[in-house]
Every structure is written in structure tokens, then in C-alpha cells.
Amino acid sequence: MSAASTTQQRTERRHVAVIPCRWGASRFPGKPLALLGDKPLLWHVHQRCLEAKRLDGVLVATDDERIEAACRRLGIECLRTREHLTGTDRVAECAQRVSADGYINVQGDEPFITPAAIDAVSDALHHLTSGILAVNAYTELGDAGAVLDHNVVKVVLTTGGNALMFSRQPIPYPRADRPMYLRQLGLYGFTGEALRQFRSLPQGPLEKAEGVEMLRFIEHGYGVQMLPVADEGMAVDTPEDLARAARLLKSPINRPDPRRSAGPSN
């Protein structure tokens, strides 16, 4: 085999996006199939993944027959899974059944997630350092209402750019000055080995209290690399959010541009 062929073989990789979807969300039952425009919410997320340039496949992972049937009608690849505690647990089951070098967990409630942000997470998986098991995208929060919204997960970072803590509360507390608040996006990247490790770890008290699955790694001493991206999307957590997303969908001027490049947001 030539040196060129050997180099090509080393650099080839397969990354797939997995969109975990469940029916019984406490704040919005049936959310993945809620209509945004004339298509279910999960269809919009799937489209954003198809627009990414560095993915080799996209699938929906669900334990619900209604979501599975809708995917069949829409021509979306779907994997039926067992019931799981979190979306990442669901992605970890997919990793046992779908061979890839990297798995990008794209939340099924982010219809305007930028494809460039998905690509940025895929790229970052190539540069993980020892002890880092996940890449998690984030962006700055400028809206005071979002800072106070418990549906919006905030993150604080170490000086090295890894996650120190996630919380639904406004962190850090502005005792002396108004800090810059950062929003965790529902966009994670893992290797297969990292997902196997995730499944082996028990939920800790922080993860159970906050309902933020990346805390599982942090509570057990593993690192989560935070990746700044330029993303003006929104998560649909409630029916009110869906109504706001519908207004954005109808307004070309105000709708986030999915082609916008990802990169440092500051």
C-alpha cells in the first residue's frame, strides 16, 4: 500500500447524527410530532442535519411506535430503541447497533440549529485530549428572560474551556458584576468508547436534580469540552415556544440563517 493510500485510510472517518425523540416529554407530550408549518418538529431538525457537510448519515432514535411510523411516512431513517433515562443513553444504544467513529447527538427540539454548528462539533471530535469524553456546543445568552428561564440550561467554564457546571438556574450569581451567561445547546459529540463509558456510569445527584445529562461525566471526573458556536436558534420546550417558532418560520427576516458559519461567538 502506498504512503498516500495509508494517509487516506487514517483520515477517513464516519460520523452520524442521531436525533433522540420520545413521546412523553413532561412539558410537551408528543412534541416531536407537533406541527411546525406543515411538517413535524423532528422533520425540521432532520433537514438541518442533512444540510451539514461533514455527516455520513442521519437517523432518528425513538422508543415510540407513533414517532417510528411518522419517520417511515417521511422517509426518515429511524431506529427503534428501548426506553432510556436520557437522550444520550438512547444515542449510546444506537452506537451499539450502528458503526461509526463519531456520533453527533442533535436534540429533536432545535428546528433552527445551524448545520455549520453540527459540522463544528464533528470537527472537534478529531482533537479531543485525554480525559475529555464529549464535545458540547454553547452560545452566549444576551436575553435576560432566557437567563431566568429554567428551560434554558446555563453553563460555566474552566479556564481551559471545559464545562465546570451546568444548571437551569442563572449561573454564575451576579454578586459583584453582571457576568456573561452561556447557553448549553442540545448538540453533543461522542466517540463510541465515550458512549460506552456514559452507559456504564450511574446517574449522580446533580444530574438527577438538574436533569442535565452531561453532568454525569462531570460528576464522575471526566471532561466535557465546550465549543463556542454562532447559533441563533431556539429550543422548543413548550407549546408557547412552538408558536414562537412558527412565527419565525413565517418571517424570512427574523428567522435564524441555517447557513451561518459556526465559530467563536465572542
Short mmCIF file of the C-alpha atoms (twelve columns), coordinates in Angstrom:
data_MODEL
# 
_entry.id   MODEL 
# 
loop_
_atom_site.group_PDB 
_atom_site.id 
_atom_site.type_symbol 
_atom_site.label_atom_id 
_atom_site.label_alt_id 
_atom_site.label_comp_id 
_atom_site.label_asym_id 
_atom_site.label_seq_id 
_atom_site.Cartn_x 
_atom_site.Cartn_y 
_atom_site.Cartn_z 
_atom_site.pdbx_PDB_model_num 
ATOM 1   C CA . MET A 1   0.000   0.000  0.000  1 
ATOM 2   C CA . SER A 2   1.367   3.447  -0.918 1 
ATOM 3   C CA . ALA A 3   2.065   6.162  1.651  1 
ATOM 4   C CA . ALA A 4   -0.734  8.251  0.126  1 
ATOM 5   C CA . SER A 5   -3.194  5.394  0.476  1 
ATOM 6   C CA . THR A 6   -2.139  4.825  4.088  1 
ATOM 7   C CA . THR A 7   -2.657  8.517  4.902  1 
ATOM 8   C CA . GLN A 8   -6.074  8.497  3.260  1 
ATOM 9   C CA . GLN A 9   -7.086  5.416  5.235  1 
ATOM 10  C CA . ARG A 10  -6.030  7.051  8.514  1 
ATOM 11  C CA . THR A 11  -8.003  10.232 7.831  1 
ATOM 12  C CA . GLU A 12  -11.224 8.599  6.670  1 
ATOM 13  C CA . ARG A 13  -13.958 8.658  9.261  1 
ATOM 14  C CA . ARG A 14  -17.687 8.108  9.537  1 
ATOM 15  C CA . HIS A 15  -19.810 10.445 11.653 1 
ATOM 16  C CA . VAL A 16  -23.553 10.069 12.030 1 
ATOM 17  C CA . ALA A 17  -26.132 12.346 13.604 1 
ATOM 18  C CA . VAL A 18  -28.631 10.747 15.957 1 
ATOM 19  C CA . ILE A 19  -31.820 12.633 16.829 1 
ATOM 20  C CA . PRO A 20  -33.253 11.109 20.030 1 
ATOM 21  C CA . CYS A 21  -37.030 11.536 20.244 1 
ATOM 22  C CA . ARG A 22  -39.507 10.426 22.875 1 
ATOM 23  C CA . TRP A 23  -43.222 10.964 23.147 1 
ATOM 24  C CA . GLY A 24  -43.699 11.568 26.847 1 
ATOM 25  C CA . ALA A 25  -41.944 14.886 27.469 1 
ATOM 26  C CA . SER A 26  -43.443 16.230 30.696 1 
ATOM 27  C CA . ARG A 27  -43.624 19.809 29.423 1 
ATOM 28  C CA . PHE A 28  -44.906 18.959 25.949 1 
ATOM 29  C CA . PRO A 29  -46.184 15.406 25.314 1 
ATOM 30  C CA . GLY A 30  -45.954 14.379 21.671 1 
ATOM 31  C CA . LYS A 31  -43.548 17.237 20.913 1 
ATOM 32  C CA . PRO A 32  -41.520 15.510 18.138 1 
ATOM 33  C CA . LEU A 33  -44.660 15.215 16.002 1 
ATOM 34  C CA . ALA A 34  -46.054 18.661 16.792 1 
ATOM 35  C CA . LEU A 35  -46.505 20.529 13.522 1 
ATOM 36  C CA . LEU A 36  -44.218 23.421 12.696 1 
ATOM 37  C CA . GLY A 37  -45.573 24.768 9.447  1 
ATOM 38  C CA . ASP A 38  -46.822 21.681 7.640  1 
ATOM 39  C CA . LYS A 39  -44.144 19.282 8.934  1 
ATOM 40  C CA . PRO A 40  -43.450 17.658 12.325 1 
ATOM 41  C CA . LEU A 41  -40.824 19.274 14.515 1 
ATOM 42  C CA . LEU A 42  -38.443 16.328 14.099 1 
ATOM 43  C CA . TRP A 43  -38.534 16.758 10.295 1 
ATOM 44  C CA . HIS A 44  -37.066 20.261 10.595 1 
ATOM 45  C CA . VAL A 45  -34.220 19.012 12.794 1 
ATOM 46  C CA . HIS A 46  -33.569 16.185 10.331 1 
ATOM 47  C CA . GLN A 47  -33.372 18.724 7.493  1 
ATOM 48  C CA . ARG A 48  -30.775 20.780 9.346  1 
ATOM 49  C CA . CYS A 49  -28.684 17.622 9.763  1 
ATOM 50  C CA . LEU A 50  -28.993 16.816 6.046  1 
ATOM 51  C CA . GLU A 51  -27.627 20.294 5.289  1 
ATOM 52  C CA . ALA A 52  -24.483 19.641 7.350  1 
ATOM 53  C CA . LYS A 53  -21.433 18.852 5.221  1 
ATOM 54  C CA . ARG A 54  -19.470 16.515 7.489  1 
ATOM 55  C CA . LEU A 55  -22.054 13.873 8.330  1 
ATOM 56  C CA . ASP A 56  -22.263 10.447 6.733  1 
ATOM 57  C CA . GLY A 57  -25.751 9.610  7.961  1 
ATOM 58  C CA . VAL A 58  -28.725 10.868 9.963  1 
ATOM 59  C CA . LEU A 59  -31.249 8.837  11.925 1 
ATOM 60  C CA . VAL A 60  -33.979 9.300  14.490 1 
ATOM 61  C CA . ALA A 61  -33.858 7.118  17.611 1 
ATOM 62  C CA . THR A 62  -37.121 6.518  19.460 1 
ATOM 63  C CA . ASP A 63  -38.944 4.051  21.666 1 
ATOM 64  C CA . ASP A 64  -42.352 5.182  20.406 1 
ATOM 65  C CA . GLU A 65  -44.275 3.486  17.602 1 
ATOM 66  C CA . ARG A 66  -46.055 6.702  16.591 1 
ATOM 67  C CA . ILE A 67  -42.764 8.504  16.030 1 
ATOM 68  C CA . GLU A 68  -41.372 5.473  14.195 1 
ATOM 69  C CA . ALA A 69  -44.433 5.377  11.919 1 
ATOM 70  C CA . ALA A 70  -44.154 9.102  11.179 1 
ATOM 71  C CA . CYS A 71  -40.495 8.677  10.228 1 
ATOM 72  C CA . ARG A 72  -41.439 5.904  7.804  1 
ATOM 73  C CA . ARG A 73  -44.024 8.172  6.165  1 
ATOM 74  C CA . LEU A 74  -41.485 10.983 5.864  1 
ATOM 75  C CA . GLY A 75  -38.707 8.758  4.519  1 
ATOM 76  C CA . ILE A 76  -36.506 9.344  7.583  1 
ATOM 77  C CA . GLU A 77  -34.242 6.555  8.803  1 
ATOM 78  C CA . CYS A 78  -35.391 5.505  12.273 1 
ATOM 79  C CA . LEU A 79  -34.031 3.120  14.879 1 
ATOM 80  C CA . ARG A 80  -36.415 1.710  17.482 1 
ATOM 81  C CA . THR A 81  -34.778 1.623  20.907 1 
ATOM 82  C CA . ARG A 82  -35.614 0.598  24.436 1 
ATOM 83  C CA . GLU A 83  -36.799 3.147  26.989 1 
ATOM 84  C CA . HIS A 84  -33.960 5.235  28.397 1 
ATOM 85  C CA . LEU A 85  -33.328 7.802  31.117 1 
ATOM 86  C CA . THR A 86  -31.878 10.395 28.720 1 
ATOM 87  C CA . GLY A 87  -31.360 11.109 25.050 1 
ATOM 88  C CA . THR A 88  -27.653 10.337 25.343 1 
ATOM 89  C CA . ASP A 89  -28.468 6.903  26.783 1 
ATOM 90  C CA . ARG A 90  -30.606 6.405  23.688 1 
ATOM 91  C CA . VAL A 91  -27.760 7.502  21.416 1 
ATOM 92  C CA . ALA A 92  -25.464 5.098  23.269 1 
ATOM 93  C CA . GLU A 93  -27.763 2.196  22.354 1 
ATOM 94  C CA . CYS A 94  -27.625 3.315  18.721 1 
ATOM 95  C CA . ALA A 95  -23.824 3.272  18.906 1 
ATOM 96  C CA . GLN A 96  -24.008 -0.432 19.740 1 
ATOM 97  C CA . ARG A 97  -26.015 -1.070 16.592 1 
ATOM 98  C CA . VAL A 98  -24.719 1.492  14.085 1 
ATOM 99  C CA . SER A 99  -20.993 1.507  13.375 1 
ATOM 100 C CA . ALA A 100 -19.332 4.932  13.259 1 
ATOM 101 C CA . ASP A 101 -16.278 6.801  14.507 1 
ATOM 102 C CA . GLY A 102 -18.320 9.662  15.910 1 
ATOM 103 C CA . TYR A 103 -21.911 10.243 16.982 1 
ATOM 104 C CA . ILE A 104 -23.469 13.701 16.994 1 
ATOM 105 C CA . ASN A 105 -26.455 13.959 19.325 1 
ATOM 106 C CA . VAL A 106 -28.797 16.604 17.894 1 
ATOM 107 C CA . GLN A 107 -31.786 17.380 20.098 1 
ATOM 108 C CA . GLY A 108 -35.104 16.848 18.365 1 
ATOM 109 C CA . ASP A 109 -36.492 20.180 19.551 1 
ATOM 110 C CA . GLU A 110 -33.998 22.545 17.850 1 
ATOM 111 C CA . PRO A 111 -35.592 23.199 14.426 1 
ATOM 112 C CA . PHE A 112 -33.262 26.100 13.588 1 
ATOM 113 C CA . ILE A 113 -29.962 24.557 14.681 1 
ATOM 114 C CA . THR A 114 -27.268 25.659 12.228 1 
ATOM 115 C CA . PRO A 115 -25.697 22.942 10.058 1 
ATOM 116 C CA . ALA A 116 -22.362 24.734 10.489 1 
ATOM 117 C CA . ALA A 117 -22.596 24.202 14.264 1 
ATOM 118 C CA . ILE A 118 -23.188 20.486 13.685 1 
ATOM 119 C CA . ASP A 119 -20.112 20.380 11.446 1 
ATOM 120 C CA . ALA A 120 -18.059 22.230 14.069 1 
ATOM 121 C CA . VAL A 121 -18.883 19.601 16.701 1 
ATOM 122 C CA . SER A 122 -17.983 16.855 14.224 1 
ATOM 123 C CA . ASP A 123 -14.622 18.509 13.554 1 
ATOM 124 C CA . ALA A 124 -13.901 18.971 17.267 1 
ATOM 125 C CA . LEU A 125 -14.187 15.212 17.839 1 
ATOM 126 C CA . HIS A 126 -10.871 14.844 15.965 1 
ATOM 127 C CA . HIS A 127 -8.998  16.868 18.576 1 
ATOM 128 C CA . LEU A 128 -10.145 15.538 21.953 1 
ATOM 129 C CA . THR A 129 -7.477  15.454 24.646 1 
ATOM 130 C CA . SER A 130 -7.041  12.828 27.346 1 
ATOM 131 C CA . GLY A 131 -9.875  12.708 29.857 1 
ATOM 132 C CA . ILE A 132 -12.335 14.554 27.610 1 
ATOM 133 C CA . LEU A 133 -15.268 12.349 26.644 1 
ATOM 134 C CA . ALA A 134 -17.670 14.744 24.947 1 
ATOM 135 C CA . VAL A 135 -17.942 17.929 22.914 1 
ATOM 136 C CA . ASN A 136 -20.869 20.207 23.747 1 
ATOM 137 C CA . ALA A 137 -21.720 23.343 21.769 1 
ATOM 138 C CA . TYR A 138 -22.670 26.573 23.503 1 
ATOM 139 C CA . THR A 139 -23.505 30.166 22.672 1 
ATOM 140 C CA . GLU A 140 -23.786 33.449 24.544 1 
ATOM 141 C CA . LEU A 141 -27.065 34.450 26.161 1 
ATOM 142 C CA . GLY A 142 -27.997 38.087 25.776 1 
ATOM 143 C CA . ASP A 143 -31.680 37.897 26.709 1 
ATOM 144 C CA . ALA A 144 -32.427 38.380 30.416 1 
ATOM 145 C CA . GLY A 145 -35.606 36.352 30.121 1 
ATOM 146 C CA . ALA A 146 -33.673 33.364 28.787 1 
ATOM 147 C CA . VAL A 147 -31.161 33.656 31.625 1 
ATOM 148 C CA . LEU A 148 -34.006 33.267 34.118 1 
ATOM 149 C CA . ASP A 149 -35.849 30.566 32.122 1 
ATOM 150 C CA . HIS A 150 -35.357 27.160 33.774 1 
ATOM 151 C CA . ASN A 151 -35.884 25.508 30.379 1 
ATOM 152 C CA . VAL A 152 -32.626 27.108 29.212 1 
ATOM 153 C CA . VAL A 153 -29.562 25.305 30.568 1 
ATOM 154 C CA . LYS A 154 -26.666 27.568 31.528 1 
ATOM 155 C CA . VAL A 155 -23.015 26.516 31.696 1 
ATOM 156 C CA . VAL A 156 -19.891 27.922 33.330 1 
ATOM 157 C CA . LEU A 157 -16.429 27.029 32.041 1 
ATOM 158 C CA . THR A 158 -12.968 26.301 33.342 1 
ATOM 159 C CA . THR A 159 -10.100 28.464 32.133 1 
ATOM 160 C CA . GLY A 160 -9.337  25.650 29.690 1 
ATOM 161 C CA . GLY A 161 -12.774 25.840 28.084 1 
ATOM 162 C CA . ASN A 162 -14.284 22.710 29.615 1 
ATOM 163 C CA . ALA A 163 -17.596 22.551 31.438 1 
ATOM 164 C CA . LEU A 164 -17.376 23.276 35.157 1 
ATOM 165 C CA . MET A 165 -21.102 23.150 35.924 1 
ATOM 166 C CA . PHE A 166 -24.451 23.098 34.153 1 
ATOM 167 C CA . SER A 167 -27.602 24.452 35.762 1 
ATOM 168 C CA . ARG A 168 -31.114 25.561 34.961 1 
ATOM 169 C CA . GLN A 169 -30.541 28.392 37.422 1 
ATOM 170 C CA . PRO A 170 -28.699 31.567 36.347 1 
ATOM 171 C CA . ILE A 171 -25.024 30.758 36.941 1 
ATOM 172 C CA . PRO A 172 -22.776 32.394 37.933 1 
ATOM 173 C CA . TYR A 173 -24.585 34.504 40.538 1 
ATOM 174 C CA . PRO A 174 -24.025 38.236 39.744 1 
ATOM 175 C CA . ARG A 175 -22.837 39.311 43.191 1 
ATOM 176 C CA . ALA A 176 -20.251 41.861 42.095 1 
ATOM 177 C CA . ASP A 177 -20.865 42.379 38.374 1 
ATOM 178 C CA . ARG A 178 -23.115 41.150 35.594 1 
ATOM 179 C CA . PRO A 179 -21.386 38.086 34.137 1 
ATOM 180 C CA . MET A 180 -21.618 36.762 30.608 1 
ATOM 181 C CA . TYR A 181 -24.178 33.963 30.634 1 
ATOM 182 C CA . LEU A 182 -23.687 30.979 28.353 1 
ATOM 183 C CA . ARG A 183 -26.372 28.693 26.979 1 
ATOM 184 C CA . GLN A 184 -25.714 24.994 26.559 1 
ATOM 185 C CA . LEU A 185 -27.008 23.835 23.183 1 
ATOM 186 C CA . GLY A 186 -28.554 20.410 22.727 1 
ATOM 187 C CA . LEU A 187 -25.702 19.468 20.414 1 
ATOM 188 C CA . TYR A 188 -23.157 16.903 21.630 1 
ATOM 189 C CA . GLY A 189 -20.400 14.857 20.012 1 
ATOM 190 C CA . PHE A 190 -19.087 11.500 21.247 1 
ATOM 191 C CA . THR A 191 -16.888 8.642  20.186 1 
ATOM 192 C CA . GLY A 192 -18.303 5.156  20.540 1 
ATOM 193 C CA . GLU A 193 -15.996 4.481  23.503 1 
ATOM 194 C CA . ALA A 194 -17.252 7.615  25.282 1 
ATOM 195 C CA . LEU A 195 -20.847 6.444  24.856 1 
ATOM 196 C CA . ARG A 196 -19.976 3.039  26.279 1 
ATOM 197 C CA . GLN A 197 -18.451 4.820  29.268 1 
ATOM 198 C CA . PHE A 198 -21.545 7.012  29.641 1 
ATOM 199 C CA . ARG A 199 -23.815 3.963  29.805 1 
ATOM 200 C CA . SER A 200 -21.638 2.378  32.485 1 
ATOM 201 C CA . LEU A 201 -21.849 5.384  34.813 1 
ATOM 202 C CA . PRO A 202 -24.706 5.765  37.291 1 
ATOM 203 C CA . GLN A 203 -26.661 8.989  37.466 1 
ATOM 204 C CA . GLY A 204 -25.297 11.247 40.189 1 
ATOM 205 C CA . PRO A 205 -27.263 13.604 42.455 1 
ATOM 206 C CA . LEU A 206 -26.504 16.674 40.329 1 
ATOM 207 C CA . GLU A 207 -27.762 15.074 37.121 1 
ATOM 208 C CA . LYS A 208 -30.904 13.884 38.885 1 
ATOM 209 C CA . ALA A 209 -31.537 17.305 40.423 1 
ATOM 210 C CA . GLU A 210 -30.871 19.400 37.311 1 
ATOM 211 C CA . GLY A 211 -31.996 16.978 34.610 1 
ATOM 212 C CA . VAL A 212 -28.854 17.734 32.561 1 
ATOM 213 C CA . GLU A 213 -27.205 14.540 31.333 1 
ATOM 214 C CA . MET A 214 -23.732 15.983 30.666 1 
ATOM 215 C CA . LEU A 215 -23.400 16.342 34.430 1 
ATOM 216 C CA . ARG A 216 -22.955 12.559 34.532 1 
ATOM 217 C CA . PHE A 217 -19.483 12.898 33.038 1 
ATOM 218 C CA . ILE A 218 -18.560 15.827 35.282 1 
ATOM 219 C CA . GLU A 219 -19.747 14.150 38.479 1 
ATOM 220 C CA . HIS A 220 -17.547 11.155 37.708 1 
ATOM 221 C CA . GLY A 221 -14.467 13.248 36.977 1 
ATOM 222 C CA . TYR A 222 -14.481 13.283 33.165 1 
ATOM 223 C CA . GLY A 223 -14.198 16.367 30.992 1 
ATOM 224 C CA . VAL A 224 -16.737 17.890 28.611 1 
ATOM 225 C CA . GLN A 225 -15.178 20.224 26.062 1 
ATOM 226 C CA . MET A 226 -17.364 23.257 25.416 1 
ATOM 227 C CA . LEU A 227 -17.322 24.546 21.857 1 
ATOM 228 C CA . PRO A 228 -18.457 28.129 21.123 1 
ATOM 229 C CA . VAL A 229 -20.607 28.399 18.014 1 
ATOM 230 C CA . ALA A 230 -22.602 31.137 16.327 1 
ATOM 231 C CA . ASP A 231 -26.153 29.868 16.597 1 
ATOM 232 C CA . GLU A 232 -29.297 31.953 16.935 1 
ATOM 233 C CA . GLY A 233 -31.698 29.037 17.070 1 
ATOM 234 C CA . MET A 234 -34.168 28.202 19.778 1 
ATOM 235 C CA . ALA A 235 -35.253 25.097 21.613 1 
ATOM 236 C CA . VAL A 236 -38.943 24.219 21.556 1 
ATOM 237 C CA . ASP A 237 -39.694 23.181 25.142 1 
ATOM 238 C CA . THR A 238 -43.346 24.244 25.415 1 
ATOM 239 C CA . PRO A 239 -46.378 24.860 23.177 1 
ATOM 240 C CA . GLU A 240 -45.645 28.572 23.569 1 
ATOM 241 C CA . ASP A 241 -42.165 28.011 22.146 1 
ATOM 242 C CA . LEU A 242 -43.716 26.172 19.198 1 
ATOM 243 C CA . ALA A 243 -45.955 29.157 18.479 1 
ATOM 244 C CA . ARG A 244 -42.908 31.437 18.546 1 
ATOM 245 C CA . ALA A 245 -41.021 29.067 16.228 1 
ATOM 246 C CA . ALA A 246 -43.979 29.132 13.828 1 
ATOM 247 C CA . ARG A 247 -43.784 32.923 13.694 1 
ATOM 248 C CA . LEU A 248 -40.053 32.732 12.986 1 
ATOM 249 C CA . LEU A 249 -40.636 30.172 10.248 1 
ATOM 250 C CA . LYS A 250 -43.028 32.559 8.503  1 
ATOM 251 C CA . SER A 251 -40.654 35.513 8.781  1 
ATOM 252 C CA . PRO A 252 -37.605 35.280 6.478  1 
ATOM 253 C CA . ILE A 253 -36.216 38.457 8.056  1 
ATOM 254 C CA . ASN A 254 -36.248 37.216 11.659 1 
ATOM 255 C CA . ARG A 255 -35.633 33.513 11.065 1 
ATOM 256 C CA . PRO A 256 -32.141 32.288 12.038 1 
ATOM 257 C CA . ASP A 257 -29.962 31.629 8.995  1 
ATOM 258 C CA . PRO A 258 -29.009 27.911 8.972  1 
ATOM 259 C CA . ARG A 259 -26.077 28.684 6.642  1 
ATOM 260 C CA . ARG A 260 -24.416 30.986 9.136  1 
ATOM 261 C CA . SER A 261 -20.880 29.864 9.860  1 
ATOM 262 C CA . ALA A 262 -20.045 28.357 13.231 1 
ATOM 263 C CA . GLY A 263 -17.174 29.570 15.313 1 
ATOM 264 C CA . PRO A 264 -16.421 31.587 18.424 1 
ATOM 265 C CA . SER A 265 -19.437 33.656 19.337 1 
ATOM 266 C CA . ASN A 266 -17.463 36.306 21.207 1 
# 
